[in-house]
Each structure stands twice: as C-alpha cells, then as structure tokens.
Amino acid sequence: MSGLRYLDNVVTLQLDAAKCTGCGMCATVCPHAVLALEDRRARIVRRDACIECGACARNCPVAALSVKAGVGCASAIIHGWLTGSEPSCDCQGSC
C-alpha cells in the first residue's frame, strides 16, 4: 500500500511536534505509513497518502495529532464511488 496516494494538498492532518512523546502509536495504527518516528518524535512523512481515517489522532495518548476524519474532497470522491453519484465536497470547483 505504500505507493497509494490521495489527493494532493487537501489533507487536514496536523501534528503538534511539541506535544509528541515518541510512543509510536500513530505510526503503528496508520494504514498508509503517513507517519514515522524520527529522533524519537512523530513526523508526517507521506501527507498526501493520508486517508483521514483518524486512527492516529484517536490513538495518540497526548493529543499531538488532529485530523478531521472523513471530510473534504477525498471523502466526497469515495462517497461518489460507493453510491454511484457525482462527488460533491461543496468547494465549488476550487479543488
């Protein structure tokens, strides 16, 4: 799965590196290897591979990560695929 990417520059994933304790849970639970530990701290290494599932943020014991799971253009595209409808993320074509 390491070659898969989502849409460029639309991911809501944020990391507050100052809060990170280096437990590595985020890297463990991420299904697309978006995060890695470097120098005992989490680092976003593949931002555009993030599918905004929220697993990293839900499993971070110090709330160093945040993501608006299931929002934006990527979610709209998946919804369109699943329902056979036209994707709409309400961005009026600005994506």
CNS distance restraints for C-alpha pairs under 8 A (distance, minus, plus):
assign (resid   1 and name CA) (resid  32 and name CA) 6.35 0.50 0.50
assign (resid   2 and name CA) (resid  32 and name CA) 6.16 0.50 0.50
assign (resid   2 and name CA) (resid  33 and name CA) 6.83 0.50 0.50
assign (resid   4 and name CA) (resid  32 and name CA) 7.77 0.50 0.50
assign (resid   4 and name CA) (resid  49 and name CA) 6.30 0.50 0.50
assign (resid   5 and name CA) (resid  48 and name CA) 5.73 0.50 0.50
assign (resid   5 and name CA) (resid  49 and name CA) 4.23 0.50 0.50
assign (resid   5 and name CA) (resid  50 and name CA) 7.48 0.50 0.50
assign (resid   6 and name CA) (resid  48 and name CA) 5.48 0.50 0.50
assign (resid   6 and name CA) (resid  49 and name CA) 5.20 0.50 0.50
assign (resid   6 and name CA) (resid  50 and name CA) 6.66 0.50 0.50
assign (resid   6 and name CA) (resid  51 and name CA) 6.64 0.50 0.50
assign (resid   6 and name CA) (resid  74 and name CA) 7.07 0.50 0.50
assign (resid   7 and name CA) (resid  11 and name CA) 7.85 0.50 0.50
assign (resid   7 and name CA) (resid  48 and name CA) 6.29 0.50 0.50
assign (resid   7 and name CA) (resid  73 and name CA) 7.96 0.50 0.50
assign (resid   7 and name CA) (resid  74 and name CA) 6.61 0.50 0.50
assign (resid   8 and name CA) (resid  48 and name CA) 5.51 0.50 0.50
assign (resid   9 and name CA) (resid  48 and name CA) 6.49 0.50 0.50
assign (resid  10 and name CA) (resid  48 and name CA) 7.68 0.50 0.50
assign (resid  10 and name CA) (resid  72 and name CA) 7.29 0.50 0.50
assign (resid  10 and name CA) (resid  73 and name CA) 7.35 0.50 0.50
assign (resid  10 and name CA) (resid  74 and name CA) 7.85 0.50 0.50
assign (resid  11 and name CA) (resid  47 and name CA) 7.03 0.50 0.50
assign (resid  11 and name CA) (resid  48 and name CA) 6.70 0.50 0.50
assign (resid  11 and name CA) (resid  50 and name CA) 6.71 0.50 0.50
assign (resid  11 and name CA) (resid  51 and name CA) 7.75 0.50 0.50
assign (resid  11 and name CA) (resid  52 and name CA) 6.94 0.50 0.50
assign (resid  11 and name CA) (resid  72 and name CA) 8.00 0.50 0.50
assign (resid  12 and name CA) (resid  52 and name CA) 7.30 0.50 0.50
assign (resid  12 and name CA) (resid  66 and name CA) 7.81 0.50 0.50
assign (resid  12 and name CA) (resid  67 and name CA) 5.26 0.50 0.50
assign (resid  12 and name CA) (resid  68 and name CA) 5.92 0.50 0.50
assign (resid  13 and name CA) (resid  47 and name CA) 7.59 0.50 0.50
assign (resid  13 and name CA) (resid  50 and name CA) 7.69 0.50 0.50
assign (resid  13 and name CA) (resid  52 and name CA) 7.10 0.50 0.50
assign (resid  13 and name CA) (resid  65 and name CA) 7.20 0.50 0.50
assign (resid  13 and name CA) (resid  66 and name CA) 5.76 0.50 0.50
assign (resid  13 and name CA) (resid  67 and name CA) 4.39 0.50 0.50
assign (resid  13 and name CA) (resid  68 and name CA) 7.24 0.50 0.50
assign (resid  14 and name CA) (resid  65 and name CA) 5.68 0.50 0.50
assign (resid  14 and name CA) (resid  66 and name CA) 5.24 0.50 0.50
assign (resid  14 and name CA) (resid  67 and name CA) 6.33 0.50 0.50
assign (resid  15 and name CA) (resid  43 and name CA) 7.67 0.50 0.50
assign (resid  15 and name CA) (resid  44 and name CA) 7.51 0.50 0.50
assign (resid  15 and name CA) (resid  64 and name CA) 5.70 0.50 0.50
assign (resid  15 and name CA) (resid  65 and name CA) 4.62 0.50 0.50
assign (resid  15 and name CA) (resid  66 and name CA) 6.62 0.50 0.50
assign (resid  16 and name CA) (resid  20 and name CA) 6.84 0.50 0.50
assign (resid  16 and name CA) (resid  64 and name CA) 4.92 0.50 0.50
assign (resid  16 and name CA) (resid  65 and name CA) 6.31 0.50 0.50
assign (resid  17 and name CA) (resid  41 and name CA) 7.09 0.50 0.50
assign (resid  17 and name CA) (resid  42 and name CA) 6.99 0.50 0.50
assign (resid  17 and name CA) (resid  43 and name CA) 7.66 0.50 0.50
assign (resid  17 and name CA) (resid  64 and name CA) 6.68 0.50 0.50
assign (resid  18 and name CA) (resid  64 and name CA) 7.77 0.50 0.50
assign (resid  19 and name CA) (resid  62 and name CA) 6.53 0.50 0.50
assign (resid  19 and name CA) (resid  63 and name CA) 7.36 0.50 0.50
assign (resid  19 and name CA) (resid  64 and name CA) 5.16 0.50 0.50
assign (resid  20 and name CA) (resid  41 and name CA) 6.05 0.50 0.50
assign (resid  20 and name CA) (resid  42 and name CA) 6.60 0.50 0.50
assign (resid  20 and name CA) (resid  62 and name CA) 6.84 0.50 0.50
assign (resid  20 and name CA) (resid  64 and name CA) 5.48 0.50 0.50
assign (resid  21 and name CA) (resid  40 and name CA) 7.59 0.50 0.50
assign (resid  21 and name CA) (resid  41 and name CA) 6.46 0.50 0.50
assign (resid  21 and name CA) (resid  62 and name CA) 7.57 0.50 0.50
assign (resid  22 and name CA) (resid  37 and name CA) 6.91 0.50 0.50
assign (resid  22 and name CA) (resid  40 and name CA) 4.92 0.50 0.50
assign (resid  22 and name CA) (resid  41 and name CA) 4.39 0.50 0.50
assign (resid  22 and name CA) (resid  42 and name CA) 6.03 0.50 0.50
assign (resid  23 and name CA) (resid  41 and name CA) 7.91 0.50 0.50
assign (resid  24 and name CA) (resid  28 and name CA) 6.31 0.50 0.50
assign (resid  24 and name CA) (resid  36 and name CA) 7.61 0.50 0.50
assign (resid  24 and name CA) (resid  37 and name CA) 6.38 0.50 0.50
assign (resid  24 and name CA) (resid  41 and name CA) 7.86 0.50 0.50
assign (resid  24 and name CA) (resid  42 and name CA) 6.86 0.50 0.50
assign (resid  25 and name CA) (resid  29 and name CA) 6.25 0.50 0.50
assign (resid  25 and name CA) (resid  56 and name CA) 7.26 0.50 0.50
assign (resid  25 and name CA) (resid  59 and name CA) 6.53 0.50 0.50
assign (resid  25 and name CA) (resid  60 and name CA) 6.45 0.50 0.50
assign (resid  26 and name CA) (resid  30 and name CA) 6.05 0.50 0.50
assign (resid  26 and name CA) (resid  35 and name CA) 6.64 0.50 0.50
assign (resid  26 and name CA) (resid  36 and name CA) 7.98 0.50 0.50
assign (resid  26 and name CA) (resid  42 and name CA) 7.65 0.50 0.50
assign (resid  26 and name CA) (resid  55 and name CA) 7.42 0.50 0.50
assign (resid  26 and name CA) (resid  56 and name CA) 4.38 0.50 0.50
assign (resid  26 and name CA) (resid  57 and name CA) 7.29 0.50 0.50
assign (resid  26 and name CA) (resid  59 and name CA) 6.60 0.50 0.50
assign (resid  26 and name CA) (resid  60 and name CA) 6.29 0.50 0.50
assign (resid  27 and name CA) (resid  33 and name CA) 6.49 0.50 0.50
assign (resid  27 and name CA) (resid  34 and name CA) 7.32 0.50 0.50
assign (resid  27 and name CA) (resid  35 and name CA) 4.96 0.50 0.50
assign (resid  27 and name CA) (resid  36 and name CA) 5.33 0.50 0.50
assign (resid  27 and name CA) (resid  37 and name CA) 7.17 0.50 0.50
assign (resid  27 and name CA) (resid  42 and name CA) 7.65 0.50 0.50
assign (resid  27 and name CA) (resid  56 and name CA) 7.39 0.50 0.50
assign (resid  29 and name CA) (resid  55 and name CA) 6.22 0.50 0.50
assign (resid  29 and name CA) (resid  56 and name CA) 6.24 0.50 0.50
assign (resid  29 and name CA) (resid  59 and name CA) 7.76 0.50 0.50
assign (resid  30 and name CA) (resid  34 and name CA) 6.56 0.50 0.50
assign (resid  30 and name CA) (resid  35 and name CA) 7.08 0.50 0.50
assign (resid  30 and name CA) (resid  55 and name CA) 6.42 0.50 0.50
assign (resid  30 and name CA) (resid  56 and name CA) 6.09 0.50 0.50
assign (resid  32 and name CA) (resid  49 and name CA) 6.28 0.50 0.50
assign (resid  32 and name CA) (resid  50 and name CA) 6.65 0.50 0.50
assign (resid  32 and name CA) (resid  51 and name CA) 7.92 0.50 0.50
assign (resid  33 and name CA) (resid  45 and name CA) 7.95 0.50 0.50
assign (resid  33 and name CA) (resid  46 and name CA) 7.07 0.50 0.50
assign (resid  33 and name CA) (resid  49 and name CA) 7.84 0.50 0.50
assign (resid  34 and name CA) (resid  44 and name CA) 5.88 0.50 0.50
assign (resid  34 and name CA) (resid  45 and name CA) 5.58 0.50 0.50
assign (resid  34 and name CA) (resid  46 and name CA) 4.47 0.50 0.50
assign (resid  34 and name CA) (resid  47 and name CA) 5.87 0.50 0.50
assign (resid  34 and name CA) (resid  49 and name CA) 6.14 0.50 0.50
assign (resid  34 and name CA) (resid  50 and name CA) 5.95 0.50 0.50
assign (resid  35 and name CA) (resid  42 and name CA) 6.44 0.50 0.50
assign (resid  35 and name CA) (resid  43 and name CA) 5.56 0.50 0.50
assign (resid  35 and name CA) (resid  44 and name CA) 4.62 0.50 0.50
assign (resid  35 and name CA) (resid  45 and name CA) 5.54 0.50 0.50
assign (resid  35 and name CA) (resid  46 and name CA) 6.88 0.50 0.50
assign (resid  36 and name CA) (resid  42 and name CA) 5.60 0.50 0.50
assign (resid  36 and name CA) (resid  43 and name CA) 5.44 0.50 0.50
assign (resid  36 and name CA) (resid  44 and name CA) 6.60 0.50 0.50
assign (resid  36 and name CA) (resid  45 and name CA) 6.51 0.50 0.50
assign (resid  37 and name CA) (resid  41 and name CA) 5.24 0.50 0.50
assign (resid  37 and name CA) (resid  42 and name CA) 4.50 0.50 0.50
assign (resid  37 and name CA) (resid  43 and name CA) 6.02 0.50 0.50
assign (resid  38 and name CA) (resid  42 and name CA) 6.30 0.50 0.50
assign (resid  38 and name CA) (resid  43 and name CA) 6.58 0.50 0.50
assign (resid  46 and name CA) (resid  50 and name CA) 7.16 0.50 0.50
assign (resid  51 and name CA) (resid  74 and name CA) 7.57 0.50 0.50
assign (resid  52 and name CA) (resid  67 and name CA) 6.38 0.50 0.50
assign (resid  52 and name CA) (resid  68 and name CA) 6.74 0.50 0.50
assign (resid  52 and name CA) (resid  69 and name CA) 4.72 0.50 0.50
assign (resid  52 and name CA) (resid  70 and name CA) 5.87 0.50 0.50
assign (resid  52 and name CA) (resid  71 and name CA) 7.63 0.50 0.50
assign (resid  53 and name CA) (resid  69 and name CA) 5.21 0.50 0.50
assign (resid  53 and name CA) (resid  70 and name CA) 6.52 0.50 0.50
assign (resid  54 and name CA) (resid  58 and name CA) 6.12 0.50 0.50
assign (resid  54 and name CA) (resid  66 and name CA) 7.73 0.50 0.50
assign (resid  54 and name CA) (resid  67 and name CA) 5.95 0.50 0.50
assign (resid  54 and name CA) (resid  68 and name CA) 7.20 0.50 0.50
assign (resid  54 and name CA) (resid  69 and name CA) 5.14 0.50 0.50
assign (resid  55 and name CA) (resid  59 and name CA) 6.08 0.50 0.50
assign (resid  56 and name CA) (resid  60 and name CA) 6.07 0.50 0.50
assign (resid  56 and name CA) (resid  65 and name CA) 6.81 0.50 0.50
assign (resid  57 and name CA) (resid  63 and name CA) 6.58 0.50 0.50
assign (resid  57 and name CA) (resid  64 and name CA) 7.42 0.50 0.50
assign (resid  57 and name CA) (resid  65 and name CA) 4.85 0.50 0.50
assign (resid  57 and name CA) (resid  66 and name CA) 5.27 0.50 0.50
assign (resid  57 and name CA) (resid  67 and name CA) 6.63 0.50 0.50
assign (resid  60 and name CA) (resid  64 and name CA) 6.58 0.50 0.50
assign (resid  60 and name CA) (resid  65 and name CA) 6.79 0.50 0.50
assign (resid  70 and name CA) (resid  74 and name CA) 7.85 0.50 0.50
assign (resid  70 and name CA) (resid  75 and name CA) 5.33 0.50 0.50
assign (resid  71 and name CA) (resid  75 and name CA) 5.48 0.50 0.50
assign (resid  71 and name CA) (resid  76 and name CA) 7.65 0.50 0.50
assign (resid  72 and name CA) (resid  76 and name CA) 6.47 0.50 0.50
assign (resid  72 and name CA) (resid  89 and name CA) 5.69 0.50 0.50
assign (resid  73 and name CA) (resid  77 and name CA) 6.17 0.50 0.50
assign (resid  73 and name CA) (resid  87 and name CA) 7.97 0.50 0.50
assign (resid  73 and name CA) (resid  88 and name CA) 7.35 0.50 0.50
assign (resid  73 and name CA) (resid  89 and name CA) 5.04 0.50 0.50
assign (resid  73 and name CA) (resid  95 and name CA) 7.40 0.50 0.50
assign (resid  74 and name CA) (resid  78 and name CA) 6.35 0.50 0.50
assign (resid  75 and name CA) (resid  79 and name CA) 6.10 0.50 0.50
assign (resid  75 and name CA) (resid  89 and name CA) 7.68 0.50 0.50
assign (resid  76 and name CA) (resid  80 and name CA) 6.11 0.50 0.50
assign (resid  76 and name CA) (resid  87 and name CA) 5.01 0.50 0.50
assign (resid  76 and name CA) (resid  88 and name CA) 5.45 0.50 0.50
assign (resid  76 and name CA) (resid  89 and name CA) 5.22 0.50 0.50
assign (resid  77 and name CA) (resid  81 and name CA) 6.26 0.50 0.50
assign (resid  77 and name CA) (resid  86 and name CA) 7.97 0.50 0.50
assign (resid  77 and name CA) (resid  87 and name CA) 4.95 0.50 0.50
assign (resid  77 and name CA) (resid  88 and name CA) 7.39 0.50 0.50
assign (resid  78 and name CA) (resid  82 and name CA) 6.19 0.50 0.50
assign (resid  78 and name CA) (resid  87 and name CA) 7.79 0.50 0.50
assign (resid  79 and name CA) (resid  83 and name CA) 6.05 0.50 0.50
assign (resid  79 and name CA) (resid  85 and name CA) 7.80 0.50 0.50
assign (resid  79 and name CA) (resid  87 and name CA) 6.80 0.50 0.50
assign (resid  80 and name CA) (resid  84 and name CA) 5.38 0.50 0.50
assign (resid  80 and name CA) (resid  85 and name CA) 4.68 0.50 0.50
assign (resid  80 and name CA) (resid  86 and name CA) 5.37 0.50 0.50
assign (resid  80 and name CA) (resid  87 and name CA) 4.64 0.50 0.50
assign (resid  80 and name CA) (resid  88 and name CA) 7.84 0.50 0.50
assign (resid  81 and name CA) (resid  85 and name CA) 6.95 0.50 0.50
assign (resid  81 and name CA) (resid  87 and name CA) 7.90 0.50 0.50
assign (resid  91 and name CA) (resid  95 and name CA) 6.78 0.50 0.50
